[in-house]
Amino acid sequence: MPGERSPEDALAYQLVRVSKLLRTMRSDAPRAHPAVDGTAYPLLFNLACGPLRTSTLAERTHVEVSTVSRAASALERHGIIERIPDPADGRAHLLSLTDDGLDALGALQEQRQEWFSELLSDWRAEDVAQLRELLTRFGDCVEAYRDKAL
C-alpha cells in the first residue's frame, strides 16, 4: 500500500489484529466448564446481574434472539442456566444462572483476571487505566453509531 496509513486506517488495522488474536486465544483457552465455550461467556457475564429475558440478553450481547435461544438451550441441558417464570408476565420465562453456572462464571472471571494480570504485568497502572477509558469511549461511540444506523 503506497504511502502512510491514515490514523483511522491504522486504528482499524490494529483493532482487527487484536480482535483476531483474542478470538484465537479464546478458542484455544482451557474451559472453566466442559459445556461453556467462549461464545457463551457474554451470556454468563450478563446473567450475573440477574435473570433476563432472551430478547434482552440478545440485545445486550449484540446477537440475534435465535442465537441466544440456541446457546441457552445448550447451557440449560448442561445445568448452567435455567428458565424461570417471569414474575411480570406469567407467559414468559427468564434465563437465570444455576449454582453450577455461578461456579463456572466465577472460574471464568478468575481465569480472565489471571490472564489480564499476566498480559499487562509490565504496563504502568496509568496506561491500563488510559486504555480502559479509551476503549470505553470507543465502545460507546460504536454503540451510538450502530443505534443511529438502525
N, C-alpha and C positions, 0 to 999 in steps of 0.2 A: 504494500500500500504506500503510495508516494506521500511524502510529507509527514508531518507530525499529526497525531490524533488530536481531535478537539477534546477539551476536558470532559464533555458529556460522553463522547465515544470511549475515552479511556476509562471512565467510570463504568459504563455499560460493560466493557470488556472484563473489568475486574469483578463486577457483580456476577456475570455469567461464569467466570472462572471459579469463584468462591462457591457459587451455587452447585456447580458440578462436583467440586471437591467434597462438599458437605453431603451431597446425595450419595456419592460413592462411599464415603466413610460411614454414613448411616446404614447403608445396606450391608456393609461388612462388619458392623459393630456387633458385639455379643448382645443377645437378647436378655432383657430383665425378666422375661416370662416367655415360655415357648410359643404362646399364642399371640404375643404382641410384637409386631414388626414396626418398622419406622413409620409406616403410613398411619398407624393407629395412635402415635404419640400426640398429635394435635387434639384428637378426640379426648384422650385421657386427661390431658392438661386442662382442657376446657371444662370437663366434667368434675374436676377437682373443686370447682367453685360451687358445685351443687347440681342437682338434676336439671336436665334441659330437654326440650322437645327436639326431635330430629331436625326439624326445619331451622331451629335456632342454632343448633350445633353446626349444620351445613353453612349457615350464614357466617358464623364466627370462624370457621375453618376455610372458608372461601372455596367450597366444593359443592357439587350438586347433591340434592337430597337423596337421590338414589345411591350415590357413592357412600354417604354416611349410613344409609339403611343397610347396605350390604356389609359394611365393616362392623356395624353394630350387631348384626345377626351373628357374625363370626365371633365377636367378642362375648356375646351373650352365651353362645354354645360352650365357650371355654370358661364361663363363670367370672368373667372380668367386669361385665356390666350386667344390669338387669333393667327390665322395663317395669315401671311402677305407674299406678294410675295418676293422672294429672288432677290434683285437687280442684283446679279451676275449671276443668272440663272432663267430666266422667267418661266421655267417649274417647278421649286422647290418653296417650301414655308419655311418660318422661323416661329418659335414659339416665341411669344412675350408676355410679361405681359401686361394686360389691367390696367386701373386705379384701378379697384376693386382688381386685382392681386397685384398691388403695395401696396394697403392698407392692404391686407391680409399678404403680406410679412412683411410690417412694424410692424403689430401686432405680427407676429411670432418672429421677431427679438427682439421686446420689451419683450415678454414672456420669450424668451431664456435668454436674458440679466438678467432679474429679477431672473430667476431660478438659473443661474450660480452664480450670486452675493450672493444669499441666501445660496446655496450649499457650496460655498467656503468662506463664511464670516469669518471663523476662520482660514483661511490659510494666511500665510505671502505672500506678493506680489512676493517675490523671489521664493517661492515654486510654485506659479501659473505659473510664467514665466518659471521655470525649467521644469514643467510638459508639458507646451505648446511646448517648444523646443524639449523635448524628444519624444513627440507624433508626432511632425512634422517630426523629423528624422526617427522615426519608420514607419510612413506612407510613406515617400519617399522610404524607404527600401522595404516595401511591394510592392509598385508600381513597383519598379525596378525588383524585383523578379518575379512579375506577367508578366511584359513585356518580361523578359528573357524566361519564360516558354511558352509564346505564340509563 
